[in-house]
């Protein structure tokens, strides 16, 4: 602000509502992030309030200037093609039950879009092998049915046999190597390990696979309302954020592919 006053030849006493609007507009034009502009606005409001209390200025010129809306962060996703290629490989998963379970965890999260809590809450009898669907209990105990791909059904059939051989004393579907119920940190470790092979994103959590599921569905022509039902969203507004992801992906493809981009 001080440098701007020197450049314009103005003094702090002469700063008014219109001067501040121009100042913040220039900040945005020079590439400042909206959060930076909002912090500057907040600091100036505080400063002008001090000057007003000291009766050095009659009014606070920043009072009626509204803060900028913070840009909504787009969901972090991984490349669906790279993830599919990883899931088709046998050399990245350890032999035996551990590798079978790890692959199924990734396949299930990516293939259904369920939340981590929903994944851990699934019981064996929630899987309908004949109908190729799973019953999931989501937020507020709301139940929904999610279809399962043929790949998932095949993997689940083999996994359940191996799981039952452990003689678990509970009915939870996903278990540790010792047969106890899986827990959040285990699933996080599994997801982080394998997403590190296909993504440089800092976020490599189970929720990233949920975002990837929704984005892939939208990219391949699924209607927004169907994705909403599959994800268990209460309203459509929560699902609409994925349209921005798809739009950004289209822009990126356009910029890379079009000779005049």
C-alpha positions in Angstrom: 0.0 0.0 0.0 2.8 2.4 0.9 4.6 1.8 -2.4 1.3 2.3 -4.3 0.7 5.7 -2.5 4.2 6.8 -3.6 3.6 5.8 -7.2 0.3 7.6 -7.3 1.4 10.7 -5.3 -1.4 10.2 -2.9 -1.3 10.3 1.0 -3.1 8.1 3.4 -5.4 11.0 4.3 -6.7 11.1 0.7 -7.5 7.4 0.4 -11.2 6.8 -0.2 -13.5 4.0 -1.2 -12.7 4.4 -5.0 -9.0 4.5 -4.4 -9.1 1.3 -2.5 -11.2 -0.4 -5.2 -8.7 0.5 -7.8 -5.8 -0.6 -5.6 -7.3 -4.1 -5.1 -8.2 -4.3 -8.8 -4.6 -3.6 -9.7 -3.5 -6.3 -7.2 -5.7 -8.9 -9.0 -4.5 -7.8 -12.4 -0.9 -8.2 -11.4 -1.6 -11.8 -10.4 -2.2 -11.6 -6.7 -4.2 -14.5 -5.2 -7.7 -13.6 -3.9 -6.5 -14.7 -0.4 -3.7 -12.2 -0.6 -6.1 -9.4 -1.5 -8.5 -10.4 1.3 -5.6 -10.3 3.8 -4.6 -6.9 2.6 -8.3 -5.7 2.8 -8.5 -7.0 6.4 -5.3 -5.3 7.5 -6.4 -1.9 5.9 -9.8 -2.1 7.6 -8.1 -2.6 11.0 -5.7 0.3 10.3 -8.4 2.7 9.1 -10.5 1.7 12.2 -7.6 2.8 14.3 -7.3 6.1 12.5 -11.0 6.7 12.9 -10.9 6.0 16.6 -8.1 8.5 16.9 -10.3 10.9 15.0 -7.6 11.3 12.3 -10.1 10.4 9.6 -14.0 10.8 9.6 -14.9 7.3 8.2 -13.3 4.0 7.3 -13.0 3.9 3.4 -12.6 0.1 3.5 -15.9 -0.6 5.4 -18.1 -1.2 2.3 -15.6 -3.1 0.3 -16.5 -6.8 0.2 -13.9 -9.5 0.5 -13.4 -11.7 -2.6 -14.9 -15.1 -2.7 -12.3 -17.7 -2.1 -11.9 -20.0 -5.2 -13.2 -23.4 -4.4 -10.4 -26.0 -4.4 -10.9 -28.7 -7.0 -11.0 -32.3 -5.8 -7.6 -34.0 -6.2 -7.7 -37.0 -8.6 -5.3 -39.4 -10.1 -5.2 -40.4 -13.8 -7.8 -43.1 -14.2 -5.9 -44.8 -17.0 -2.7 -45.0 -15.0 -4.6 -46.4 -12.0 -6.3 -49.0 -14.2 -3.0 -50.1 -15.6 -1.6 -50.4 -12.1 -4.5 -52.6 -11.0 -4.0 -54.9 -14.0 -0.4 -55.6 -13.0 0.5 -58.6 -10.9 4.2 -57.6 -10.2 3.4 -54.7 -7.9 1.2 -56.6 -5.4 2.9 -59.0 -2.9 2.0 -62.6 -3.1 -0.7 -64.2 -0.9 -3.5 -62.7 1.1 -1.8 -59.3 1.6 -1.5 -58.6 -2.1 -5.0 -59.9 -2.8 -6.5 -57.6 -0.1 -4.4 -54.6 -1.1 -5.5 -54.9 -4.8 -9.2 -55.3 -3.7 -9.0 -52.2 -1.4 -7.9 -50.1 -4.3 -10.3 -51.7 -6.8 -13.2 -51.3 -4.4 -12.5 -47.6 -3.6 -11.9 -46.8 -7.2 -14.8 -49.0 -8.5 -17.5 -47.8 -6.1 -16.5 -44.4 -4.8 -17.3 -45.3 -1.2 -15.9 -43.3 1.7 -13.3 -44.8 4.0 -15.7 -45.2 6.9 -18.2 -46.9 4.5 -15.5 -49.3 3.3 -14.5 -50.3 6.9 -18.2 -50.8 7.8 -19.0 -53.3 5.0 -19.9 -56.8 6.2 -19.6 -60.0 4.1 -23.4 -60.3 3.8 -23.6 -56.9 2.3 -22.2 -58.2 -0.9 -24.8 -59.5 -3.3 -22.8 -61.8 -5.6 -25.8 -62.7 -7.7 -27.1 -59.2 -8.2 -23.6 -57.8 -8.4 -24.1 -55.0 -5.9 -23.1 -54.0 -2.4 -25.2 -52.4 0.3 -23.4 -49.5 2.0 -24.3 -47.6 5.1 -23.4 -43.9 4.6 -23.7 -40.7 6.6 -26.7 -40.5 9.0 -27.1 -44.3 8.6 -28.5 -43.9 5.2 -28.3 -47.0 3.1 -27.6 -47.2 -0.6 -26.9 -49.9 -3.2 -23.8 -49.6 -5.4 -23.3 -51.9 -8.5 -20.2 -54.0 -8.7 -18.2 -54.6 -11.8 -17.4 -58.2 -13.0 -13.8 -57.6 -12.1 -14.8 -56.7 -8.5 -17.1 -59.7 -8.2 -14.3 -62.0 -9.3 -11.8 -60.5 -6.9 -14.3 -60.5 -4.1 -15.1 -64.2 -4.6 -11.4 -65.2 -4.3 -10.8 -62.8 -1.4 -13.8 -64.0 0.7 -12.5 -67.6 0.4 -9.1 -66.6 1.6 -10.6 -64.4 4.4 -12.9 -67.2 5.6 -10.0 -69.5 5.8 -8.7 -67.3 8.7 -11.7 -68.2 10.7 -12.4 -64.5 11.7 -14.6 -64.0 14.8 -16.4 -61.1 13.1 -18.2 -60.4 9.8 -16.3 -57.3 8.5 -15.3 -57.8 4.9 -11.8 -56.1 5.0 -9.4 -57.6 7.5 -5.7 -57.4 8.5 -3.2 -60.2 7.8 -4.1 -61.7 11.2 -7.9 -61.6 10.5 -8.9 -58.7 12.7 -11.1 -56.0 11.3 -9.3 -53.5 9.1 -8.7 -50.0 10.6 -8.3 -46.5 9.0 -4.5 -46.3 9.2 -4.1 -49.6 7.4 -6.3 -48.5 4.5 -4.4 -45.2 4.4 -1.1 -47.0 4.2 -2.3 -49.3 1.4 -3.7 -46.4 -0.7 -0.7 -44.2 -0.1 1.8 -46.9 -1.1 0.2 -47.7 -4.5 -0.9 -44.2 -5.4 2.7 -43.1 -5.0 3.4 -45.3 -8.0 1.0 -43.3 -10.3 0.7 -39.9 -8.8 3.0 -37.0 -7.7 0.1 -35.3 -5.8 0.7 -34.6 -2.2 -2.7 -36.1 -1.3 -2.8 -39.8 -1.8 -5.7 -40.8 0.5 -8.7 -43.0 0.1 -10.8 -39.9 -0.6 -8.7 -39.2 -3.7 -10.0 -42.5 -5.1 -13.5 -41.4 -4.4 -12.9 -38.2 -6.3 -11.2 -40.1 -9.1 -14.3 -42.4 -9.3 -16.7 -39.5 -9.6 -14.5 -37.6 -12.2 -14.1 -40.8 -14.3 -17.8 -41.4 -14.3 -18.5 -37.8 -15.4 -15.8 -37.9 -18.0 -17.3 -41.0 -19.5 -20.9 -39.7 -19.8 -22.6 -40.5 -16.5 -25.3 -38.0 -15.6 -24.7 -35.9 -12.5 -27.7 -37.1 -10.6 -26.6 -40.7 -11.0 -23.2 -39.9 -9.6 -24.9 -38.1 -6.7 -26.8 -41.3 -5.8 -23.7 -43.5 -6.1 -21.7 -41.2 -3.9 -24.5 -40.8 -1.4 -24.6 -37.0 -1.5 -27.5 -35.4 0.2 -27.8 -32.7 -2.5 -26.6 -32.1 -6.0 -24.4 -29.1 -5.1 -21.8 -31.4 -3.5 -21.6 -33.4 -6.7 -21.4 -30.4 -9.0 -17.8 -29.7 -8.0 -16.7 -32.6 -10.2 -18.0 -30.7 -13.3 -15.3 -28.2 -12.7 -12.7 -31.0 -12.6 -13.9 -32.3 -16.0 -13.9 -28.7 -17.4 -10.3 -28.2 -16.3 -9.3 -31.5 -17.8 -10.9 -30.5 -21.1 -9.1 -27.2 -21.1 -5.8 -29.0 -20.5 -6.5 -31.5 -23.3 -7.4 -28.6 -25.6 -4.3 -26.6 -24.8 -2.1 -29.6 -25.4 -3.8 -30.8 -28.6 -5.1 -27.8 -30.5 -2.5 -26.2 -32.8 -3.9 -22.7 -32.2 -4.3 -23.1 -28.4 
